[in-house]
Amino acid sequence: MRNILVTGGAGFIGSNFIPYFIGNNTDVHIINLDLLTYAGNLENLNEVKNNSRYTFVKGDICDRQLVESIFEKYTISGVIHFAAESHVDNSISGPEAFIRTNINGTFTLLDVARKNWMNTSFEVKDGKSGNRFLHVSTDEVYGTLGKEGLFTEKTPYSPNSPYSASKASSDLLVRSYFHTYGLNVVTTNCSNNYGPKQHNEKLIPTIIRKALSSQPIPIYGDGLNVRDWLYVLDHAKGIDLAFHTGVSGETYNIGGRNERTNLQIVDTICSILDLKRPSKNGKSYKAQITFVKDRAGHDKRYAIDASKLERELGWKADEDFDSGIIKTIEWYLTKF
């Protein structure tokens, strides 16, 4: 049995990943380390809470003593690192938490892994040669795109918010531990995720929640910002592949090939809600769309080229946006 440390597993992506990973890897025991800040919710993990191959530990990835104790107690042979402050608006109003968690927390995990798995630079301890650290990151580290082109693994970093700058910093720390120490690391950079269990503050849950509660649906600026949308379980499958079969030291971009403007997103969701849960006043939910002041440093367009992951590891998204958004809306209709 392999003991795998998953950080931030009670968050949106982590809580979708853990049940998938346990179900598809019968030789793993997951230790989920999560501080349960506002974005973490143990109810998201009800399906595995009684599983003998799942253990929850409440704690901070910046707490080195705690992280060291987990490595020692469970003989950790792999790390899949989701834990991060990730809401851009919050990074603008309070960047300190992002620097602490995303940079210092990543450093703590990397350094404890290095000391547990390595004798010295490029000399792995006996029995630790298969141990791996997978770092989950974002396409926002690349900055913004014009109307054409895609982010590739070779796109220069150009972060534009405190959030994306903190994630770029953590990516570079991971890279440095590979080149300086020979630590077995892999990094994944994903596009915007959507699906069940996402925090209410994010765009798609906000649209659904505001629509159903007859409140204004807020859209930043002109609504023409473009994002590439990735269904969360497709992301989980990509991480699983990269963790098991990715090349050490490499980066893999995971994207859905589903570019949409925010206006297209809200229009699609309102149209589906009009059919599935018609408004009591008889009007379309589109009447609730309201434009609000744009976010500072708001990147115009993100889009990922996932061909490296597809070509080298055989990944393929199972959901396009049309199928994924219906599954997502149906889940939130039950929740709300």
Secondary structure, DSSP 8 states (H G I E B T S, - for coil): -EEEEEESTTSHHHHHHHHHHHHH-TTEEEEEEE---TT--GGGGTTTTT-TTEEEEE--TT-HHHHHHHHHHHT--EEEE------HHHHHH-THHHIIIIIIIHHHHHHHHHHHHEEETTEE-TT-TT-EEEEEEEGGGG----SS--B-TTS-----SHHHHHHHHHHHHHHHHHHHH---EEEEEE-EEESTT--TTSHHHHHHHHHHTT--EEEETTS--EEEEEEHHHHHHHHHHHHHHS-TT-EEEE--S-EEEHHHHHHHHHHHHHHHS--TTSS-GGGGEEEE---TT--SB--B--HHHHHHH----S--HHHHHHHHHHHHHHH-
